[in-house]
Amino acid sequence: MSLYDNKEETMNEEKRKILEMLADKKITVDDAEKLLAAVSEAPPAAGGTPGPKYLRVLVEPAPGNKEGDRVNVRVPLNLVRAGLKFASFIPAQARDKVNSELKEKGVPFDLNHFDARDVEALLVHLNDLTVEVEGKENVRVFCE
Amino acid sequence: MIPLWLWVRVEEDGKRHLSLPIPLFLAWLLLGALLLLLLPLVLLAALLSWPWGWGRALLQMYVQIFVLIASLSGLRLDIDSPVKAGRDGSGQGRTTHVVIR
């Protein structure tokens, strides 16, 4: 059994306890909701595998290209999260305008329904993405 | 942890290496003083705009500035340029590192 399975099992056990407490009317529905949210968002237990801390972007010249620059960018994921949180401060009217512009450019991204979970999903989907740019250079994006 | 130093290091083949530590904490002191001066104005603006739902967002944005600064720690940029021959046939490879700690 892997560490991930152990963590899942512990989380399910905690969720079951919360639901039992709700069934016994020891806690209210609101309390249960808050507790379930807290359990789902809890950081990995000590000794468990820590989550990724950095977003890495590597730009390397393609095998035949000897003149290309090598670029290595390491961005803390907390910085990405903090930056993306600023999106929630965009006024509603401006958000609609941004959404329509994004849609026009072929990016189906809705800022009105953008929250912390979307940020995490975005980061997960960015993990280990490799893009080859016209055979000149390879761009690799991953989390570590 | 708030980043205190910005390190810029440039290594060029056949030349002296340049290593430049820039004290970010001095900039944070100035920015901190500025944000502290702005705090009463921000609080007033938040209070006045609270009925329209803007006050909360304004306060959150103010706090988010500190979060953004604290998150800068660990940012790193490395650029490695290979040897590029000039008109006279000469050329140097250059490596540039920028690290925020």
gemmi code that builds the backbone of each chain (N, CA, C; Angstrom):
import gemmi

chains = {
    "A": [
        ("MET", (0.846, -1.212, 0.000), (0.000, 0.000, 0.000), (0.878, 1.257, 0.000)),
        ("SER", (0.612, 2.189, -0.887), (1.434, 3.388, -0.988), (1.055, 4.430, 0.057)),
        ("LEU", (1.910, 5.466, 0.179), (1.634, 6.563, 1.110), (0.347, 7.278, 0.722)),
        ("TYR", (0.127, 7.369, -0.595), (-1.072, 8.041, -1.101), (-2.323, 7.300, -0.629)),
        ("ASP", (-2.279, 5.945, -0.726), (-3.419, 5.146, -0.281), (-3.673, 5.341, 1.206)),
        ("ASN", (-2.578, 5.389, 1.998), (-2.695, 5.589, 3.448), (-3.375, 6.912, 3.753)),
        ("LYS", (-2.961, 7.943, 3.010), (-3.512, 9.282, 3.234), (-5.008, 9.290, 2.892)),
        ("GLU", (-5.344, 8.633, 1.759), (-6.745, 8.554, 1.327), (-7.587, 7.854, 2.384)),
        ("GLU", (-7.014, 6.750, 2.943), (-7.736, 5.958, 3.934), (-7.986, 6.786, 5.197)),
        ("THR", (-6.947, 7.532, 5.637), (-7.076, 8.381, 6.820), (-8.134, 9.454, 6.583)),
        ("MET", (-8.131, 10.041, 5.385), (-9.083, 11.090, 5.041), (-10.515, 10.546, 5.052)),
        ("ASN", (-10.703, 9.340, 4.473), (-12.028, 8.720, 4.449), (-12.522, 8.411, 5.860)),
        ("GLU", (-11.586, 7.968, 6.722), (-11.912, 7.656, 8.120), (-12.413, 8.920, 8.827)),
        ("GLU", (-11.692, 10.038, 8.588), (-12.077, 11.313, 9.211), (-13.439, 11.780, 8.713)),
        ("LYS", (-13.663, 11.619, 7.414), (-14.953, 12.016, 6.828), (-16.084, 11.182, 7.423)),
        ("ARG", (-15.824, 9.880, 7.593), (-16.835, 8.972, 8.165), (-17.192, 9.407, 9.593)),
        ("LYS", (-16.155, 9.788, 10.377), (-16.374, 10.233, 11.761), (-17.238, 11.493, 11.794)),
        ("ILE", (-16.957, 12.394, 10.864), (-17.735, 13.648, 10.795), (-19.199, 13.342, 10.486)),
        ("LEU", (-19.396, 12.423, 9.523), (-20.773, 12.064, 9.142), (-21.500, 11.349, 10.291)),
        ("GLU", (-20.741, 10.561, 11.051), (-21.336, 9.882, 12.217), (-21.778, 10.907, 13.267)),
        ("MET", (-20.905, 11.919, 13.479), (-21.217, 12.982, 14.442), (-22.464, 13.749, 13.999)),
        ("LEU", (-22.588, 13.928, 12.686), (-23.765, 14.624, 12.140), (-25.027, 13.769, 12.335)),
        ("ALA", (-24.862, 12.463, 12.082), (-26.003, 11.544, 12.247), (-26.454, 11.499, 13.710)),
        ("ASP", (-25.485, 11.556, 14.640), (-25.808, 11.546, 16.086), (-26.265, 12.915, 16.583)),
        ("LYS", (-26.327, 13.884, 15.652), (-26.733, 15.267, 15.953), (-25.809, 15.940, 16.969)),
        ("LYS", (-24.525, 15.538, 16.966), (-23.539, 16.181, 17.844), (-23.065, 17.497, 17.227)),
        ("ILE", (-23.140, 17.578, 15.914), (-22.766, 18.800, 15.195), (-23.871, 19.164, 14.206)),
        ("THR", (-23.877, 20.444, 13.796), (-24.889, 20.896, 12.836), (-24.410, 20.624, 11.403)),
        ("VAL", (-25.298, 20.816, 10.453), (-24.952, 20.599, 9.033), (-23.835, 21.565, 8.614)),
        ("ASP", (-23.946, 22.824, 9.099), (-22.918, 23.833, 8.767), (-21.554, 23.429, 9.301)),
        ("ASP", (-21.541, 22.930, 10.563), (-20.275, 22.490, 11.167), (-19.674, 21.339, 10.347)),
        ("ALA", (-20.553, 20.409, 9.966), (-20.087, 19.249, 9.199), (-19.486, 19.691, 7.868)),
        ("GLU", (-20.139, 20.650, 7.251), (-19.668, 21.162, 5.957), (-18.273, 21.780, 6.096)),
        ("LYS", (-18.116, 22.583, 7.198), (-16.821, 23.232, 7.440), (-15.741, 22.188, 7.714)),
        ("LEU", (-16.090, 21.188, 8.532), (-15.113, 20.145, 8.878), (-14.709, 19.326, 7.654)),
        ("LEU", (-15.693, 19.001, 6.808), (-15.391, 18.230, 5.595), (-14.482, 19.013, 4.654)),
        ("ALA", (-14.749, 20.316, 4.582), (-13.897, 21.166, 3.734), (-12.484, 21.217, 4.281)),
        ("ALA", (-12.371, 21.307, 5.635), (-11.056, 21.368, 6.273), (-10.285, 20.075, 6.055)),
        ("VAL", (-10.989, 18.924, 6.139), (-10.340, 17.617, 5.936), (-9.846, 17.491, 4.498)),
        ("SER", (-10.670, 17.944, 3.555), (-10.297, 17.840, 2.134), (-9.102, 18.710, 1.797)),
        ("GLU", (-8.993, 19.865, 2.485), (-7.901, 20.793, 2.169), (-6.689, 20.627, 3.075)),
        ("ALA", (-6.726, 19.635, 3.984), (-5.620, 19.461, 4.938), (-4.331, 19.148, 4.209)),
        ("PRO", (-3.181, 19.720, 4.672), (-1.904, 19.419, 4.044), (-1.496, 17.976, 4.323)),
        ("PRO", (-0.573, 17.419, 3.540), (-0.162, 16.047, 3.760), (0.436, 15.869, 5.155)),
        ("ALA", (0.151, 14.742, 5.756), (0.658, 14.473, 7.104), (2.175, 14.425, 7.116)),
        ("ALA", (2.763, 14.664, 8.314), (4.223, 14.647, 8.446), (4.756, 13.296, 7.999)),
        ("GLY", (5.790, 13.310, 7.186), (6.356, 12.065, 6.684), (5.755, 11.669, 5.346)),
        ("GLY", (4.612, 12.274, 4.987), (3.985, 11.985, 3.709), (4.722, 12.708, 2.592)),
        ("THR", (4.329, 12.406, 1.353), (4.990, 13.053, 0.225), (4.517, 14.506, 0.122)),
        ("PRO", (5.439, 15.488, 0.217), (5.009, 16.884, 0.100), (4.619, 17.208, -1.331)),
        ("GLY", (3.722, 18.160, -1.483), (3.275, 18.548, -2.810), (4.354, 19.346, -3.525)),
        ("PRO", (4.158, 19.613, -4.814), (5.154, 20.393, -5.555), (5.250, 21.824, -5.017)),
        ("LYS", (6.454, 22.385, -5.054), (6.670, 23.740, -4.518), (6.954, 24.750, -5.619)),
        ("TYR", (7.461, 24.258, -6.733), (7.883, 25.176, -7.791), (7.298, 24.784, -9.148)),
        ("LEU", (7.066, 25.795, -9.944), (6.707, 25.588, -11.339), (7.985, 25.841, -12.133)),
        ("ARG", (8.399, 24.863, -12.918), (9.637, 25.016, -13.678), (9.318, 25.165, -15.157)),
        ("VAL", (10.012, 26.053, -15.801), (9.889, 26.215, -17.249), (11.293, 26.081, -17.825)),
        ("LEU", (11.505, 25.095, -18.644), (12.813, 24.884, -19.267), (12.699, 25.112, -20.765)),
        ("VAL", (13.546, 25.970, -21.275), (13.590, 26.194, -22.727), (14.952, 25.701, -23.196)),
        ("GLU", (14.948, 24.725, -24.067), (16.200, 24.153, -24.568), (16.190, 24.153, -26.091)),
        ("PRO", (17.343, 24.404, -26.696), (17.361, 24.366, -28.164), (17.127, 22.942, -28.666)),
        ("ALA", (16.483, 22.830, -29.811), (16.238, 21.520, -30.425), (17.586, 20.877, -30.759)),
        ("PRO", (17.646, 19.541, -30.856), (18.926, 18.840, -31.091), (19.789, 19.430, -32.208)),
        ("GLY", (19.196, 19.878, -33.314), (19.980, 20.412, -34.423), (20.411, 21.867, -34.244)),
        ("ASN", (19.826, 22.542, -33.290), (20.063, 23.980, -33.108), (21.152, 24.231, -32.063)),
        ("LYS", (22.308, 24.768, -32.504), (23.426, 24.972, -31.574), (23.500, 26.401, -31.048)),
        ("GLU", (22.709, 27.283, -31.616), (22.819, 28.705, -31.240), (21.758, 29.157, -30.237)),
        ("GLY", (20.813, 28.289, -29.981), (19.716, 28.675, -29.090), (20.151, 28.824, -27.630)),
        ("ASP", (19.471, 29.705, -26.919), (19.749, 29.909, -25.492), (19.036, 28.836, -24.673)),
        ("ARG", (19.637, 28.557, -23.535), (18.965, 27.667, -22.580), (18.413, 28.536, -21.461)),
        ("VAL", (17.146, 28.377, -21.182), (16.526, 29.182, -20.121), (15.898, 28.244, -19.096)),
        ("ASN", (16.160, 28.555, -17.844), (15.605, 27.759, -16.758), (14.919, 28.721, -15.791)),
        ("VAL", (13.607, 28.605, -15.683), (12.863, 29.502, -14.787), (12.224, 28.659, -13.683)),
        ("ARG", (12.424, 29.078, -12.452), (11.797, 28.370, -11.325), (10.901, 29.370, -10.591)),
        ("VAL", (9.621, 29.153, -10.665), (8.666, 30.080, -10.030), (8.007, 29.372, -8.839)),
        ("PRO", (8.082, 29.946, -7.649), (7.388, 29.322, -6.515), (5.885, 29.244, -6.782)),
        ("LEU", (5.289, 28.088, -6.504), (3.851, 27.924, -6.763), (3.016, 28.895, -5.929)),
        ("ASN", (3.538, 29.273, -4.748), (2.816, 30.246, -3.920), (2.690, 31.594, -4.638)),
        ("LEU", (3.713, 31.911, -5.409), (3.684, 33.165, -6.175), (2.633, 33.078, -7.289)),
        ("VAL", (2.563, 31.902, -7.924), (1.552, 31.691, -8.977), (0.152, 31.817, -8.371)),
        ("ARG", (-0.028, 31.168, -7.209), (-1.336, 31.212, -6.534), (-1.697, 32.642, -6.154)),
        ("ALA", (-0.709, 33.349, -5.557), (-0.962, 34.730, -5.115), (-1.294, 35.620, -6.309)),
        ("GLY", (-0.575, 35.405, -7.406), (-0.830, 36.201, -8.615), (-2.207, 35.929, -9.187)),
        ("LEU", (-2.577, 34.638, -9.220), (-3.875, 34.279, -9.790), (-5.032, 34.747, -8.915)),
        ("LYS", (-4.763, 34.894, -7.604), (-5.817, 35.366, -6.695), (-6.225, 36.803, -7.026)),
        ("PHE", (-5.296, 37.545, -7.614), (-5.598, 38.925, -7.994), (-6.716, 38.975, -9.049)),
        ("ALA", (-6.876, 37.853, -9.762), (-7.942, 37.795, -10.782), (-9.315, 37.982, -10.149)),
        ("SER", (-9.441, 37.545, -8.874), (-10.756, 37.653, -8.210), (-11.088, 39.100, -7.842)),
        ("PHE", (-10.085, 39.986, -7.901), (-10.336, 41.395, -7.561), (-10.720, 42.240, -8.775)),
        ("ILE", (-10.737, 41.605, -9.938), (-11.116, 42.353, -11.146), (-12.617, 42.665, -11.072)),
        ("PRO", (-13.013, 43.918, -11.287), (-14.439, 44.261, -11.234), (-15.272, 43.448, -12.228)),
        ("ALA", (-16.543, 43.238, -11.867), (-17.429, 42.369, -12.664), (-17.502, 42.795, -14.135)),
        ("GLN", (-17.620, 44.135, -14.370), (-17.739, 44.615, -15.758), (-16.477, 44.294, -16.553)),
        ("ALA", (-15.324, 44.525, -15.882), (-14.045, 44.260, -16.541), (-13.868, 42.766, -16.788)),
        ("ARG", (-14.352, 41.960, -15.823), (-14.258, 40.507, -15.953), (-14.995, 40.017, -17.201)),
        ("ASP", (-16.199, 40.565, -17.421), (-16.985, 40.183, -18.599), (-16.236, 40.529, -19.886)),
        ("LYS", (-15.589, 41.697, -19.850), (-14.842, 42.146, -21.026), (-13.654, 41.208, -21.279)),
        ("VAL", (-12.947, 40.858, -20.175), (-11.800, 39.948, -20.289), (-12.266, 38.592, -20.818)),
        ("ASN", (-13.396, 38.110, -20.272), (-13.940, 36.812, -20.706), (-14.246, 36.804, -22.199)),
        ("SER", (-14.880, 37.903, -22.665), (-15.241, 37.945, -24.093), (-13.981, 38.011, -24.966)),
        ("GLU", (-12.971, 38.754, -24.468), (-11.708, 38.845, -25.234), (-11.027, 37.482, -25.300)),
        ("LEU", (-11.032, 36.776, -24.140), (-10.408, 35.448, -24.085), (-11.133, 34.484, -25.021)),
        ("LYS", (-12.465, 34.590, -25.022), (-13.276, 33.718, -25.870), (-12.969, 33.977, -27.346)),
        ("GLU", (-12.801, 35.256, -27.659), (-12.474, 35.642, -29.038), (-11.149, 35.036, -29.483)),
        ("LYS", (-10.193, 34.958, -28.514), (-8.863, 34.407, -28.824), (-8.844, 32.880, -28.760)),
        ("GLY", (-10.013, 32.290, -28.460), (-10.091, 30.840, -28.423), (-9.734, 30.227, -27.093)),
        ("VAL", (-9.747, 31.031, -26.031), (-9.453, 30.505, -24.690), (-10.765, 30.451, -23.893)),
        ("PRO", (-11.341, 29.271, -23.715), (-12.626, 29.176, -23.004), (-12.416, 29.220, -21.492)),
        ("PHE", (-12.124, 30.389, -20.985), (-11.772, 30.553, -19.570), (-12.706, 31.593, -18.963)),
        ("ASP", (-13.421, 31.209, -17.890), (-14.388, 32.123, -17.289), (-13.870, 32.634, -15.948)),
        ("LEU", (-13.533, 33.912, -15.892), (-12.999, 34.510, -14.657), (-14.070, 34.624, -13.567)),
        ("ASN", (-15.356, 34.601, -13.965), (-16.432, 34.705, -12.974), (-16.498, 33.483, -12.067)),
        ("HIS", (-16.077, 32.347, -12.600), (-16.124, 31.112, -11.814), (-14.710, 30.635, -11.522)),
        ("PHE", (-13.850, 31.553, -11.125), (-12.450, 31.235, -10.913), (-12.156, 31.283, -9.415)),
        ("ASP", (-11.807, 30.127, -8.824), (-11.474, 30.125, -7.397), (-10.208, 29.300, -7.140)),
        ("ALA", (-9.899, 29.120, -5.849), (-8.649, 28.439, -5.466), (-8.556, 27.030, -6.070)),
        ("ARG", (-9.700, 26.340, -6.165), (-9.682, 24.978, -6.720), (-9.267, 24.989, -8.186)),
        ("ASP", (-9.733, 26.032, -8.901), (-9.363, 26.145, -10.320), (-7.860, 26.352, -10.467)),
        ("VAL", (-7.288, 27.134, -9.528), (-5.845, 27.390, -9.562), (-5.095, 26.066, -9.433)),
        ("GLU", (-5.527, 25.250, -8.461), (-4.874, 23.958, -8.249), (-5.025, 23.071, -9.488)),
        ("ALA", (-6.250, 23.078, -10.055), (-6.508, 22.257, -11.251), (-5.626, 22.711, -12.416)),
        ("LEU", (-5.493, 24.032, -12.529), (-4.672, 24.608, -13.595), (-3.213, 24.160, -13.441)),
        ("LEU", (-2.728, 24.188, -12.192), (-1.342, 23.806, -11.931), (-1.121, 22.320, -12.200)),
        ("VAL", (-2.126, 21.512, -11.837), (-2.022, 20.065, -12.076), (-1.958, 19.800, -13.579)),
        ("HIS", (-2.800, 20.530, -14.345), (-2.825, 20.319, -15.789), (-1.582, 20.848, -16.483)),
        ("LEU", (-0.936, 21.837, -15.829), (0.304, 22.378, -16.408), (1.465, 21.398, -16.241)),
        ("ASN", (1.320, 20.497, -15.279), (2.423, 19.594, -14.945), (2.853, 18.745, -16.145)),
        ("ASP", (4.150, 18.779, -16.364), (4.783, 17.979, -17.413), (4.194, 18.197, -18.804)),
        ("LEU", (4.174, 19.440, -19.184), (3.718, 19.827, -20.514), (4.958, 20.126, -21.366)),
        ("THR", (5.069, 19.508, -22.513), (6.208, 19.773, -23.391), (5.699, 20.335, -24.713)),
        ("VAL", (6.279, 21.464, -25.101), (5.861, 22.108, -26.337), (7.093, 22.287, -27.217)),
        ("GLU", (6.991, 21.886, -28.456), (8.110, 22.094, -29.375), (7.784, 23.290, -30.268)),
        ("VAL", (8.680, 24.268, -30.280), (8.405, 25.483, -31.037), (9.155, 25.442, -32.365)),
        ("GLU", (8.432, 25.150, -33.418), (8.935, 25.163, -34.801), (10.294, 24.474, -34.973)),
        ("GLY", (10.518, 23.429, -34.225), (11.766, 22.679, -34.368), (13.004, 23.419, -33.906)),
        ("LYS", (12.844, 24.634, -33.375), (14.004, 25.417, -32.932), (14.321, 25.173, -31.464)),
        ("GLU", (13.268, 25.095, -30.664), (13.495, 24.883, -29.243), (12.350, 24.101, -28.601)),
        ("ASN", (12.693, 23.448, -27.511), (11.682, 22.698, -26.770), (11.386, 23.440, -25.480)),
        ("VAL", (10.120, 23.606, -25.181), (9.715, 24.266, -23.943), (9.037, 23.204, -23.070)),
        ("ARG", (9.566, 23.022, -21.884), (8.989, 22.024, -20.986), (8.506, 22.710, -19.720)),
        ("VAL", (7.283, 22.447, -19.338), (6.711, 23.026, -18.120), (6.355, 21.889, -17.179)),
        ("PHE", (6.822, 21.969, -15.943), (6.460, 20.930, -14.971), (6.549, 21.487, -13.552)),
        ("CYS", (5.956, 20.758, -12.624), (6.009, 21.157, -11.215), (6.961, 20.224, -10.480)),
        ("GLU", (7.640, 20.758, -9.451), (8.549, 19.888, -8.677), (8.482, 20.223, -7.185)),
    ],
    "B": [
        ("MET", (8.448, 33.205, 4.295), (9.633, 34.025, 4.605), (9.810, 35.084, 3.509)),
        ("ILE", (9.917, 36.305, 3.928), (10.053, 37.414, 2.980), (11.465, 37.388, 2.353)),
        ("PRO", (11.570, 37.542, 1.048), (12.914, 37.506, 0.430), (13.735, 38.739, 0.802)),
        ("LEU", (14.999, 38.532, 1.092), (15.849, 39.638, 1.559), (16.859, 40.099, 0.514)),
        ("TRP", (17.280, 39.181, -0.341), (18.324, 39.518, -1.320), (17.936, 39.091, -2.728)),
        ("LEU", (18.365, 39.886, -3.679), (18.256, 39.512, -5.088), (19.688, 39.363, -5.595)),
        ("TRP", (20.029, 38.170, -6.023), (21.388, 37.909, -6.498), (21.408, 37.878, -8.021)),
        ("VAL", (22.284, 38.668, -8.592), (22.466, 38.643, -10.044), (23.908, 38.207, -10.300)),
        ("ARG", (24.076, 37.167, -11.065), (25.422, 36.664, -11.341), (25.579, 36.485, -12.851)),
        ("VAL", (26.589, 37.125, -13.393), (26.836, 37.023, -14.838), (28.218, 36.409, -15.040)),
        ("GLU", (28.266, 35.303, -15.757), (29.544, 34.629, -16.038), (29.785, 34.667, -17.544)),
        ("GLU", (30.884, 35.276, -17.927), (31.206, 35.367, -19.352), (32.564, 34.708, -19.577)),
        ("ASP", (32.658, 33.887, -20.609), (33.911, 33.178, -20.898), (35.065, 34.163, -21.066)),
        ("GLY", (36.165, 33.912, -20.361), (37.359, 34.735, -20.517), (37.284, 36.086, -19.837)),
        ("LYS", (36.238, 36.331, -19.077), (36.101, 37.619, -18.384), (35.834, 37.377, -16.906)),
        ("ARG", (35.969, 38.467, -16.138), (35.685, 38.350, -14.705), (34.197, 38.111, -14.482)),
        ("HIS", (33.909, 37.251, -13.511), (32.503, 36.988, -13.197), (31.952, 38.138, -12.366)),
        ("LEU", (30.731, 38.483, -12.654), (30.105, 39.578, -11.908), (29.029, 38.986, -10.986)),
        ("SER", (29.154, 39.280, -9.717), (28.158, 38.801, -8.763), (27.637, 40.009, -7.993)),
        ("LEU", (26.355, 40.256, -8.116), (25.798, 41.477, -7.538), (24.630, 41.159, -6.590)),
        ("PRO", (24.863, 41.307, -5.283), (23.740, 41.101, -4.356), (22.968, 42.414, -4.156)),
        ("ILE", (21.702, 42.394, -4.407), (20.881, 43.610, -4.242), (20.011, 43.432, -2.991)),
        ("PRO", (20.180, 44.321, -2.009), (19.417, 44.157, -0.755), (17.944, 44.523, -0.926)),
        ("LEU", (17.121, 43.505, -1.068), (15.680, 43.739, -1.271), (15.025, 44.280, -0.004)),
        ("PHE", (15.642, 43.949, 1.168), (14.998, 44.370, 2.419), (14.913, 45.894, 2.518)),
        ("LEU", (15.842, 46.576, 1.835), (15.769, 48.048, 1.834), (14.533, 48.522, 1.064)),
        ("ALA", (14.284, 47.834, -0.044), (13.088, 48.170, -0.840), (11.820, 47.855, -0.051)),
        ("TRP", (11.863, 46.730, 0.689), (10.674, 46.348, 1.485), (10.426, 47.372, 2.593)),
        ("LEU", (11.529, 47.923, 3.158), (11.367, 48.938, 4.207), (10.626, 50.152, 3.653)),
        ("LEU", (11.055, 50.569, 2.466), (10.401, 51.722, 1.827), (8.953, 51.404, 1.469)),
        ("LEU", (8.762, 50.218, 0.884), (7.413, 49.808, 0.489), (6.511, 49.639, 1.713)),
        ("GLY", (7.115, 49.081, 2.785), (6.367, 48.899, 4.041), (5.903, 50.237, 4.597)),
        ("ALA", (6.821, 51.213, 4.568), (6.481, 52.552, 5.068), (5.368, 53.169, 4.220)),
        ("LEU", (5.481, 52.965, 2.902), (4.467, 53.507, 1.985), (3.097, 52.864, 2.228)),
        ("LEU", (3.115, 51.532, 2.395), (1.846, 50.819, 2.625), (1.235, 51.202, 3.969)),
        ("LEU", (2.120, 51.467, 4.949), (1.648, 51.881, 6.275), (1.004, 53.270, 6.198)),
        ("LEU", (1.621, 54.145, 5.388), (1.058, 55.485, 5.196), (-0.288, 55.418, 4.487)),
        ("LEU", (-0.381, 54.457, 3.566), (-1.620, 54.320, 2.787), (-2.733, 53.615, 3.560)),
        ("LEU", (-2.352, 52.936, 4.647), (-3.341, 52.130, 5.390), (-4.582, 52.916, 5.822)),
        ("PRO", (-4.419, 54.123, 6.424), (-5.633, 54.864, 6.803), (-6.536, 55.172, 5.613)),
        ("LEU", (-5.900, 55.508, 4.483), (-6.681, 55.804, 3.275), (-7.416, 54.563, 2.769)),
        ("VAL", (-6.709, 53.436, 2.820), (-7.303, 52.174, 2.362), (-8.481, 51.808, 3.263)),
        ("LEU", (-8.283, 51.971, 4.586), (-9.357, 51.652, 5.536), (-10.574, 52.552, 5.307)),
        ("LEU", (-10.299, 53.828, 5.065), (-11.380, 54.793, 4.819), (-12.129, 54.440, 3.531)),
        ("ALA", (-11.349, 54.146, 2.498), (-11.955, 53.786, 1.209), (-12.775, 52.501, 1.350)),
        ("ALA", (-12.236, 51.547, 2.123), (-12.948, 50.280, 2.326), (-14.257, 50.509, 3.074)),
        ("LEU", (-14.183, 51.379, 4.073), (-15.372, 51.690, 4.886), (-16.448, 52.361, 4.039)),
        ("LEU", (-16.007, 53.327, 3.208), (-16.961, 54.068, 2.380), (-17.583, 53.198, 1.285)),
        ("SER", (-16.757, 52.276, 0.765), (-17.258, 51.459, -0.349), (-17.854, 50.131, 0.123)),
        ("TRP", (-17.917, 49.928, 1.453), (-18.447, 48.662, 1.992), (-19.879, 48.368, 1.511)),
        ("PRO", (-20.790, 49.365, 1.514), (-22.174, 49.070, 1.076), (-22.261, 48.543, -0.349)),
        ("TRP", (-21.317, 48.880, -1.206), (-21.338, 48.413, -2.600), (-20.561, 47.102, -2.785)),
        ("GLY", (-20.046, 46.578, -1.685), (-19.333, 45.299, -1.733), (-17.880, 45.399, -2.144)),
        ("TRP", (-17.352, 46.642, -2.188), (-15.970, 46.828, -2.634), (-14.979, 46.820, -1.467)),
        ("GLY", (-15.472, 47.150, -0.271), (-14.605, 47.275, 0.900), (-13.827, 46.020, 1.204)),
        ("ARG", (-14.527, 44.902, 1.200), (-13.889, 43.614, 1.511), (-12.794, 43.292, 0.484)),
        ("ALA", (-13.139, 43.499, -0.799), (-12.179, 43.213, -1.870), (-10.942, 44.103, -1.744)),
        ("LEU", (-11.159, 45.352, -1.343), (-10.055, 46.311, -1.196), (-9.102, 45.870, -0.077)),
        ("LEU", (-9.681, 45.448, 1.041), (-8.859, 44.989, 2.164), (-8.106, 43.711, 1.808)),
        ("GLN", (-8.805, 42.820, 1.089), (-8.164, 41.563, 0.679), (-7.005, 41.830, -0.275)),
        ("MET", (-7.210, 42.811, -1.152), (-6.165, 43.157, -2.112), (-4.940, 43.739, -1.383)),
        ("TYR", (-5.201, 44.527, -0.372), (-4.129, 45.127, 0.432), (-3.286, 44.031, 1.091)),
        ("VAL", (-3.982, 43.046, 1.669), (-3.291, 41.932, 2.327), (-2.541, 41.104, 1.282)),
        ("GLN", (-3.162, 40.952, 0.111), (-2.591, 40.119, -0.947), (-1.244, 40.665, -1.445)),
        ("ILE", (-1.039, 41.962, -1.311), (0.247, 42.558, -1.710), (1.372, 41.963, -0.858)),
        ("PHE", (1.116, 41.824, 0.461), (2.119, 41.247, 1.363), (2.347, 39.771, 1.032)),
        ("VAL", (1.256, 39.067, 0.718), (1.356, 37.642, 0.375), (2.208, 37.478, -0.883)),
        ("LEU", (1.979, 38.361, -1.849), (2.711, 38.311, -3.119), (4.208, 38.537, -2.892)),
        ("ILE", (4.528, 39.514, -2.043), (5.936, 39.816, -1.750), (6.597, 38.625, -1.043)),
        ("ALA", (5.888, 38.054, -0.072), (6.440, 36.919, 0.676), (6.622, 35.701, -0.232)),
        ("SER", (5.790, 35.598, -1.276), (5.859, 34.433, -2.167), (7.000, 34.529, -3.182)),
        ("LEU", (7.632, 35.673, -3.249), (8.712, 35.860, -4.238), (9.940, 35.012, -3.928)),
        ("SER", (10.073, 34.628, -2.683), (11.252, 33.868, -2.252), (11.367, 32.554, -3.029)),
        ("GLY", (12.533, 32.320, -3.597), (12.764, 31.078, -4.331), (12.668, 31.242, -5.837)),
        ("LEU", (12.296, 32.447, -6.288), (12.197, 32.704, -7.724), (13.600, 32.668, -8.347)),
        ("ARG", (13.730, 31.958, -9.443), (15.060, 31.808, -10.049), (14.963, 31.845, -11.571)),
        ("LEU", (15.923, 32.508, -12.173), (15.970, 32.583, -13.628), (17.409, 32.368, -14.074)),
        ("ASP", (17.648, 31.364, -14.896), (18.983, 31.089, -15.451), (18.904, 31.191, -16.969)),
        ("ILE", (19.809, 31.953, -17.546), (19.873, 32.045, -19.016), (21.290, 31.683, -19.433)),
        ("ASP", (21.387, 30.669, -20.247), (22.696, 30.200, -20.697), (22.796, 30.420, -22.205)),
        ("SER", (23.580, 31.429, -22.592), (23.735, 31.718, -24.023), (25.021, 31.061, -24.513)),
        ("PRO", (24.941, 30.287, -25.588), (26.150, 29.632, -26.107), (27.071, 30.627, -26.801)),
        ("VAL", (28.258, 30.159, -27.164), (29.233, 31.021, -27.859), (28.649, 31.440, -29.195)),
        ("LYS", (28.621, 32.753, -29.431), (28.126, 33.270, -30.710), (29.250, 34.072, -31.355)),
        ("ALA", (29.660, 33.646, -32.513), (30.770, 34.329, -33.178), (30.365, 35.719, -33.649)),
        ("GLY", (31.235, 36.703, -33.379), (30.974, 38.058, -33.838), (31.495, 38.250, -35.249)),
        ("ARG", (31.537, 39.516, -35.709), (32.007, 39.795, -37.085), (33.472, 39.413, -37.246)),
        ("ASP", (34.238, 39.601, -36.138), (35.666, 39.285, -36.220), (35.945, 37.811, -35.890)),
        ("GLY", (34.887, 37.025, -35.742), (35.076, 35.600, -35.460), (35.142, 35.291, -33.984)),
        ("SER", (35.207, 36.333, -33.156), (35.295, 36.094, -31.720), (33.890, 36.069, -31.101)),
        ("GLY", (33.790, 35.569, -29.906), (32.509, 35.555, -29.215), (32.613, 34.813, -27.905)),
        ("GLN", (31.784, 35.210, -26.947), (31.825, 34.555, -25.647), (30.454, 33.998, -25.276)),
        ("GLY", (30.505, 32.868, -24.610), (29.270, 32.335, -24.052), (29.005, 33.063, -22.745)),
        ("ARG", (27.731, 33.271, -22.449), (27.408, 34.017, -21.233), (26.295, 33.297, -20.469)),
        ("THR", (26.493, 33.216, -19.161), (25.460, 32.614, -18.318), (25.002, 33.660, -17.304)),
        ("THR", (23.723, 33.847, -17.205), (23.171, 34.829, -16.260), (22.241, 34.108, -15.281)),
        ("HIS", (22.462, 34.347, -14.012), (21.582, 33.766, -12.984), (20.942, 34.908, -12.200)),
        ("VAL", (19.658, 34.827, -11.993), (18.964, 35.797, -11.128), (18.187, 34.974, -10.089)),
        ("VAL", (18.499, 35.195, -8.830), (17.859, 34.416, -7.761), (17.333, 35.360, -6.695)),
        ("ILE", (16.135, 35.123, -6.243), (15.575, 35.902, -5.118), (15.543, 34.981, -3.904)),
        ("ARG", (16.221, 35.425, -2.833), (16.278, 34.587, -1.612), (15.722, 35.311, -0.411)),
    ],
}
model = gemmi.Model(1)
for chain_id, residues in chains.items():
    chain = gemmi.Chain(chain_id)
    for i, (resn, *xyz) in enumerate(residues, 1):
        res = gemmi.Residue()
        res.name, res.seqid = resn, gemmi.SeqId(i, " ")
        for name, pos in zip(("N", "CA", "C"), xyz):
            atom = gemmi.Atom()
            atom.name, atom.element = name, gemmi.Element(name[0])
            atom.pos, atom.b_iso = gemmi.Position(*pos), 0.0
            res.add_atom(atom)
        chain.add_residue(res)
    model.add_chain(chain)
structure = gemmi.Structure()
structure.add_model(model)
structure.setup_entities()
